[in-house]
Amino acid sequence: MDCPSEENDIRRALAGIDGIRSLSFQLSARTLAIDAPDSVLPAAIAAIRQAGYETQVPAAGDEAKKGRSAKSDLWRSLLALALAAGAELVHFLAPDTRLFSGLGMAMAAIAIGLGGLSTYTKGLAALRRGQLNMNALMGVAVTGAFLIGQWPEAAMVMALYALAELIESRAVDRARNAIKSLLALAPDTAEVSQSDGRWREMPAAQVSLGAVVRVKPGARIPLDGRVTAGNSAVNQAPVTGESIPVDKVVGDSVFAGTINETGTLELEVTAAADNTTLARIIDAVERAQGTRAPTQRFVDRFAAIYTPAVFVIALAVAMFGPWLFDWSWTQAIYKALVLLVIACPCALVIATPVTVVSGLASAARRGILIKGGVYLEEARKLRAVALDKTGTITEGKPRLVATEVLPSDVAEAQVLSWAASLAGHSDHPVAKAIAKGLNLPENGLTDFVALAGRGVEARADGQRLTLGNHRLIEERGLCGAEIEARLGVHETQGRSVTLLASERHVLVIFAVADTIKESARAALAELHQLGVASVMLTGDNSATAATIAKQAGIDDARGNLLPEDKLAAIEEMQRRYGTTAMTGDGINDAPALARADIGVAMGAAGTDTAVEAADVVIMNDDLRRIPETIRLSRRTHAVLWQNIALALSIKAVFLVLAIAGAATMWMAVFADMGASLLVVANGLRLLRSPTAAVRA
């Protein structure tokens, strides 16, 4: 199974088998996963074999076997080409006797057998099912040419076709397997600490979670981990696309496949070898390669019409040519056979997947994980991008900048201790900043409840306490004129305000400030250049949202939004602007990420929920990757239609030449092979230079 046409053959062969729940094709690995009861599998395997394909269970060493098989196919094709050339020489140079004619025909027949065994097997299976795939067309054309006495040309056509298939397969593999080069980035072994204090080198796949691994300067990090000792600069370009090394100290996370540059690090392993960030990137891109992009679905439908149409034209030429144009029957049949070769849709159907896979691989090299060809194609249509504030536009590492304890009958130390306890139990970045800024021991809490998009509440020392945002305190009816005035001072400065309140009144006001990412300003400027509107959606108050939006250069800002409000805002933006993306990193962003036409998650700082809900993951949280994705999408779309136009124009030219009698079967095969290689080479341009590709 080597291309989408052959995938379609197998899908049709399995279509009539009851019990198959789903089929998952991985053309890059040439594998098919069948979701079905065990009792159904024998019938499925039999149907695949009847379609002309052999099956085997994937196992270790398959790549080596594949390499040996490719070499064997190459030598067989070269031998077939040599025999076909010999048959041509016999035909042109040897005396026209029965002996030499028989010798030439024998050489031609052997050449056809060597080069076309697989073609005939698959072609006959297709014809038995009443289908016209490229193997059936080529088999009929070569057989017909042999029978009308054009045996030297029939042999050469089959030999060239087999050789072209091999060359094309190698070229396509380069695109499909471009992402697999990332596998070589992670070392096979790791230096692991033993119970006796010594270090032992062992296979990375055998290292357990929690083990301590040592990585020396200049070495690649074998597994995801958390730094437990040492500090160093780490080059994260292979995973996140960042060109500048990142300083790592105790407590920081590191990725498998990244390069430790300056100092020795000791890491606690946080992910097994098959579940590292790098492994998940590769798995996600491979799954994305198996999804059909919109253009590919269009091409598949077009090819399903194009091939039978040309076959009908060829049949009409063979049947009516002698009557209408005074051709001999041999001439008419020969022209029809040339048309059959031209009818092969290979260049057309291969144009899309090669280009899409090249685009996906190019994005992955830049730290942009796109989960399917459909999102790669759709990104060019974006007219608006919605962005969460904390961790997306801002650094996501806020700090406590002001604390106002309000008069009450509770001691200040007690109030701050309660605030530290509630903040310490929350995962929200603002709460973490408050807990870190107060730096006080936590007291015991009971009945702790997290209020999504609002804050937290719990009971301490007999008091029911709430730590939440402006909106929550308003809902509790605790925001009087004095409180509003105090909050307004902070909010006009772009600070996020959090309040600690009892059931009766506000006890303390905390102001937390976050800084805007420099990359965010640059990204928003690029989005405006691309004609894409920007809207900030945040749970923070409207004044803070407006201040941050103005500083970052965002077109519109909407504050005080709960998760359901963000979802409604996305739906409104889709009606107003059209195709809309949502960018975020938190659990509260997940509904909006899922509802947007394209959901973009911040992979480094984002929660697992956000990353799973998103269609595109930015591995280094750099918003500039969004305009890069749009540019790459536009570039990919342009290359897709270049390839389709190229394939169809070459076919159209040779269709006319064949009917006019100016094209031979040789020329038709060269045209088919040339068109295939041209579209593959054009698609591979997206791999050549990721930066150039996205900025072109």
N, C-alpha and C positions, 0 to 999 in steps of 0.2 A: 504494500500500500504506500504509494509515493506522492499522490497529488489529490486535489479535491475531486477530480473526475472518478478516480478509483474509490475514494471514500463514498461517493454517490452510488457506485456499483454495489458496494457492500451493503449500504443502507437499503437499497432496493432488494437485494438478495435476502435480507433479514426481515423485510417489511411484513411478510405473510406469516411469521412465526408468532404464535400466541405465547404470552408469558414474559416477553421481553419488556421490562419496564423502561429502560433507557439505554442509550449507546453513548459512550464518551470516547471520541477519537482524539489521539495525540499524534498528528502527522509528523511532528518533530522527532518523536521517538518511534514512529511507525507502530504504534500500539492501539488496541481497541479494548476498552473495558465494557463488558456486557453486564448490566444489572438484571439478573434473572434467576429463577430457581435453578438448582443444579440439574434437575431433570430436563431443562430446556437446552442446556449447553451443547449436548451432542448434536441436536438438530441444527443449532446455530452454526456450529463448526462445519457440519456437512454442507450447509447452504453456502458458507464462505468458500469452501473448497470447490463446490460446483460452479461458483462464480469465477474460478480460475486462480484463486489465491491459496497459498499454503499457510498454515497456522502453527504457532508454537507458543508455549508459555514463556514470558520474559524471565530471564535468569541472569545471574552474574556471568560476565564473559561475553554477553551478546554483542558488545561493541567490537570486540576482537573478531568474533565470527563475522560480523557485518563487514569489517575491513577485509577479511579474507575473501568473503563473497564478492565484494566490489572488485577486488583484483582479478578474481576468476572471471567475472562478467566482462571486465575490460579485455582480458586476453582472448576470450571467446569472440568478442566483437571485432577485435583486431584480426583474428584468424578469418572470421567471416568476411571482413573487408578485403583481405588478401585473396581469398578464394573468388570473391566477386570481381576483383580486378583481373584475376587470372581468366575468369569466364569472359570478360570483356576483350582481353587480348586474344583469346582463342577465336572469338566471334569476328574480330576485325582482321587478324593476321593469318590465321590458319586456313588451309584449303577448305572449301565448302563440301566436305565429305561427311558420310554418316558417322565415321569414327570420331572425327574432331567435333562434329555437332553433338554427338552423344557425350564426349568428354566435357565439352563446355556446359551442356545441360546438367551433367552430374555435379560439376563444380558449383554451378548456380544453385542447384537444389540443396547441396550441403551447406552453402553459405546462407541460404534462406533458413534452413533448419537451425544452424548455429545462432544466427542473429535473431530469429523470429519465433523461437519455441514459446517463450512467455507471451509474446504478442498473439500468437495463434490460440494458445490456451485460453487467455482472457477474452479474445475476440469471439471464439466459438461459443463460450459460455454466454456472452452478451447476446449473440444472435439467437441462441436457443430461447432466451427470455424475450426476444423481440425488441432488443435495444441496439442502438447504434452508438457505441463509444469509439474512442480513437483506435483502440486495438482492433475492433471489428472492421472499421473502415480501412485500416492499413492492411489487414489480412486479406480482405476482398480485393483491394487494389493490386497487391503483389501477386496473388493467385491468378487474377485475371490477366495481368501482364505476362505471366509465365505461360498461360494457356494460349494466348494469341501469338506466341513466338517471340515475345520481348523478354526472354529469360535472362540475358545479361543485365538489362536494366532493372528487372525485378529483383535480382540478387543484390545489385548495388544499392537500390532503394532500401531494401530491408536492412542491409549492413549499415548504411548511413543512419537509418532511423534508430537502430539499436545503439549505435555509437552516440547519436545525438541525445537519446534518452539518458545515457550514462553521464554525459557532460552536463546536461540540464539538472540531473539529480544531484551531482556534486555542487553545482552552483546554488541550487535551492537549499541544500543542506547548510551551506554557509550562512544563509539568512536565518534558517530555522534554528540553527545551533549557536547563533551569535551570543545569546544569553548564557549558554552553557559554559562559555569561557570563564564566567564568574566562578564556576565550581573549582577551578584550579587555584583560586585566590586563597581558599582556606587550606591550611596545611593538613596533611594526613595524620600527623602525630602531634602530641602535646607533652610538655614536661610537667609532670604531676607530682605534688608533694606526697610523701609517704608517711606513715605513722611514726617511723623511726627518725624523721627529720630529713631523710635523703630525698633527692629528686629522681624520678624515673620517667624515661620517655616511653610513651605507650600510644596506641592508635587513638585518634581523637574520638572515633565512634564509640570507644569503650569507656570514655571518661564520664563519670556519673555527676548528677547535679550536686552542687555544694562542694565539689572537689576544688582544691586550690591549684592553679596553673601558673607557671612562671613563663614570662615572655621577655626575651632579651632584646636589646636595641637592634634595630634593623630587621627583626623577624616579624612575620605575619601572626596576627592573633588567631588562634585555632578555633575558639569557641566564644559565644557571647558570654560576658561576665561583668562582674562589678569589682572595681579596683579595691583591694584590701591593703596593699602596701606599695609604696613607690609613687613616682610621678613622672610623666613623660608627655611629649607631643605625639599625637596619633594622627596619621594620614587616613581620613575616612572617605576619601574620594571613591574607592570601589563600591561603597554601599550608599553613601548619601550624595555623591557628586561634588562635595565641598573641595575646593582647590587648596585651601589653607589648612594646615594641620591644626588640630584642636588639643588644647592642654587638658590632660586628664590627671586628676588627683584622687585620693582615697574617697570612695563613695560614688564615683562617676561610673557610668556604664560604658562598655566598649563592645564593638561588633566583631564577629568572626570575619576574617578576610581583610581587615584593616591592618595598617602597618605601624608598628611601634617604632618610633624614630630615635628618641634621645635617651631614655632611661629604662632600667629594668622595672617591670610591673609584675605584681602578683595579683591574680584574679580569682574570685569565687565564681565558679561556673553557674550560670543562670538558665542555660538552655542546652539541651542535648544536641548532638551534631546534626540530626535530621530536623531540628526545630529552631535553628538559629535564624536571625533576621535575614541573613544571606540565603539560607535554604528556603525560607518562606518567599523571598523575592523571586527566586528561580521557579519555585512551584507555581506562584501566582502568574508569572509571565507565560509559563508553559500552558497553564489552563487558559490564559487569555488567547494564546495562539490557536486554541481549539474552537474558539467562538467565531461565528461568521459575521463579518462586518457587513453593513448595508450594501456597499458596492459589490461585495462578493456574492451576496444573495441575488443581486440584479444580474451579475455576469452569469451565474449558474442558470438562472431562468432563461437568459438570452441564448446561452450555449445549447440549452435543451431544445430551442426552436431553430437555431442556426444550423446545427448539424443535420437534422432531418431535412431541412429546406435544401441544403446543398446536395444531399443525397438524392432528393427528388429531381433537382436540376440535372444531376449526373445521369440519372435513369432516363430523363427526357432526351438528353443529348445522345445517349446510346440508342434509344428506340427511334427517335424522329430525325436525327441528324442526317442519315443517308437519304431520307425522303425530302427534307427541306433544303439541304445545302449540297447535295450531290457528293457526299463523302462516301468512302467505302465503309463497310461494316467494321473493318479493323480500325480505320481511323476514328470512327465514332466511338467505338468501345475504348480505344486508347485515351481519347479526350475525356471520356467519362471517368476512367480510372485516375487520370490526373486530378480531376475535380474531387474525387474521393480523398485523395491525399490532402488537398487544400481544405477539405471539410473538417480535418482534425482540429478540434478546438483547444489544443494543448496550450498554445501561447496565450489564448484568451483567458482560460480558467486559471492559469498559473500566475497571471499578471497581478491579481489582487492579493492573494495570500502572501506572496513574497514581499510585496511592498508593505503590507500591514505588519508582518512579523519584523521587518527591518525597522519600521517606525517604533514598534514596541521595544525592541532591543536598544535602539538609540536612546529612547526615553529612560530605560532602566539604567543605562550607563551614566545618565545625568542625575540619578537619584529620584526619578519620577516613575512610580509604579502604576501603570495603567492596566486595569483589570479586564480589558477586552478591546477588540478592534472597533466595536461600535462606539466606545467612548473616545478612542483616538480619532475617529472620523467626525463625531458629533462636536468635538471641542471647537472646531473652526466656526461653528454656528453660534457660539456664545455671544449674547448681547448684554448680559448683566452678570455680575458676580456678587453674591452676598457673602459677608465675612463676619465671623465672630470676632470679638475684641481681644479678650484675654488669651494669650498664647498664640494668637494668629496674627493680629496687627501689632500687639504689644509683646514684650519679651515673655510675659507669662510668669515673671518672677517679681511680683510686687513686694514692696516693703512698707512697713508701718511708719508713717511720717508725722502723725499727730494723734494724741490721745486726750480727750476732754472728759474728765469725770464730773458728772453733774451732782449737785447737792442732793443728799438723801440721808436716811437714818442708818445706812450701812457704811461701814468703814471702807475707805478707798482700797486698802490692801485686800479686803474680802471681795470687793467688786471685781478688781483686776484678776484675782485668783479664779473667780467664776468664769470670767471671760477667757482666760487662758485654757481652762478645762474644756469649755465648749468648743473653742477654736481648735484645740488639739485633737478633737474627735472628728473633725471635718476634713475632707480631702480637697475642698475648694482652695484654689491658690490664694485668695484673699484671706481666708481663715488661717491658712498656713503662715501667711505673712504676719498676721496678728499674733499667733502663738509664738513665732520666732522672735518678734519684736518685744513681746512682754517677757519671754524667757523666765517663766515662773513655773513651779511644780504644779501638776494637775491634781485636783481633788476628785473624789469619787462622784460619778454621775449615775443617775437611774432614769429609766424611761426615755432614753435618748432617741430622737426622731430627726431624720434629715428631710427637709422640706425642699423639693426640687425647684431650683431657680429662685428660692427665697432665703434660705438659711437653715438653722438647726434649732432644736429646742430640747431641754432636758430638765430634770429636777435635781437640785443640789441644796443641801442644808434646809430641806423643807420648803424651798422656794421653787416655783415654776419659772424657769428662765428661758429667754429667747435671744439668740444671736442671729441677726438677719439684716437684710438690706432695707432701704428706705421704704420700698413697697410693702414689705411684710409688716413693718412697724405701723404704717398707715392703716393697713387692714386690721390691725389690732386696736386701732383708735387711740394710739399713744403719741401721735405727732401734733403737738400744739404749735402755736405761732413762734414761741421761743426756739423750739427744736428745729422748726423749718428754717428759721433764720440762720441758726448755727450750721445746718446742713448746706444751705445755699452758699455759704462762704467757701466751703470745701469743694462743692460740686462745680462751682464756676472755675475752679483751678484744675479741673479734670481729674479730681481724686475720687476714688470709690469709697463710699461711706458705709460703714457697718455699725449697727447699734446693739448694745446689750440692754435688754429690758426685762423687768419683772412683769407680773400680771397687772401692775398698777401704773408704772411709769418707767421712762428711759433712765438707765443708770450711767451709761458711758457711751461716748461717740468715738469711733476709731476712723481715721482717714488713712487710706492706703493708696499709694501712687505706683503706677507702672510706666515703663518707658516704651516708646514706640520703636520698633525695629527699623534700622536704617534700610534694610532690604524691603520693608513694607512700603516705604515712601517711593523707592525706585520702582517696585512692582506696580503700584497704583498709577504712576506716571506712564509706564509702558502699556498698561491696560487702556488708559485714556487714548494713547496713540493708536491702539488697535480698534478704537471705537467701542469699547466695552464699558458700560456703566458700573459703578461700584456703590454698594449699600452696606452699611455696618448694622448688624443685628446683635444686640447685647442685652443682658439682664440688668446691666448697670442703669443708673438714672439717666434721663434724657439730657441733662446739662453736661454730665461727664461724657456721654456719647457724642454730643455735638462738639465739645472741645477736642476730643481725640480725633474725631473725623476731620475737623478743620486742620489740625496739625499734620495729619497723615495725607491729606489731599483726597479725601473720600467724598463722593458726590452727595450722599444722603446718609443720615444716621437715625436709627430708631432704638430707643432705650426702653427700659422697664419691661422687657419681653420674657415671658415664660417659654418653655419648650413648645407648647401648642401655639403660642403667638409667633414664634419663629417659623413654624410650619405654615401658618396662615400667611405670613409675610412672603414666603417663597412662592406660594400659590398666586398671590397678588402680583409679584414681580413677573411671574411667567405670563400672566395675562397682559401686563403692561409692556414688558420688553421682548418677550419671546423666550428663546432658550436661555436658561438660567443655571448658574452653578452656585453651590453653597460650600463655603470653606470653614472648617471648624476643627476642634480637637477634643471636645468634651462629650460626656454622656448626654447632656442636655441638647447637644447639636445633632444627635443621631437621627431623630425624626426628620429634621430639615434636610440633612444629608441624603437620606433615603428618598425624600420627595423631590428633590431638585433633579433637573435633567442630568446633571453631572455633580456628584458629591466629591469634594476634595478634602481629604483629612491630612492633618499635620502628623506625620508618622513618628517623629522623634518624641514629641511631647504629648501626642494624642493618646486617648484611652483606647483599649482594645475594641470597645463598642463602636467608637467613631471610625476606627480603621476598617472594621468589618462592614459598616454601613456605607462606606465611601466607594466610589468607582475609581478614583485616582488618589494615590497616597504620595505625599511629598516627604521623602525620607529625611531631609535635613531642615524641615520647617521654614524653608526660604520661599517667601511668596513670589519671588521672581520666576520660580518654576512654573507658575500659572500662565503668564504670557508666553513663556517658552513652549508650554504644551499647546497653546493656541497656534503659535507659529509652526510648530511641528505638524499639527493637524492640517493646517493649510498647505504645507509643503507636501505632506503625504497625499492629500486629496489631489493636488496638482499632478504628482507622479502617477497616481492611480489612473487618472484619465489620460495622461500621456501614454501609458502602457496600453490601455484599452484602444485608444485611437491608433497607436502604432500597429497593434496586432490586427485590427480590423482593416486598416488601410492596406497592409501587405496582403492580406487574404483577398481583398477586393481587386487589387491589381492583378493578382495571379488568377483569380476567377475569370477576369476578362481575357487575359493572355491565353488561358487554357481553352476557352471557347473559340478564340481566334486561331488556335493551333500554333501559337508562338511559345508555349510552355511545355516542357517535358516533365516526366515524373521526377527526374533528377532535380530539376529546378524547383519543383513543388516541395520536395523534401528539404532542399537547402533553404527554401523560403520559410517552411514551417520551423525548421531547426533554428534558422537565423532569427526569426521573430521571437521564439521562445527565449533564446539567449539574450536578445536585446532587451526584452521586458525584465528579465531577471537582473541583468546588469544595471538597468535603470533603477529598479527597486533597491538594489544594493547600495546605491549612492547615498541613501539615508543612513547607512552604517558608517560611511567613510569618515565623516567628521561630525559628531553629534552637535557641537556648538555651531558649526557652519550650517548644519541642516535646520536647526531651529531658528536661526537668525536670517536665513535666506529669504 
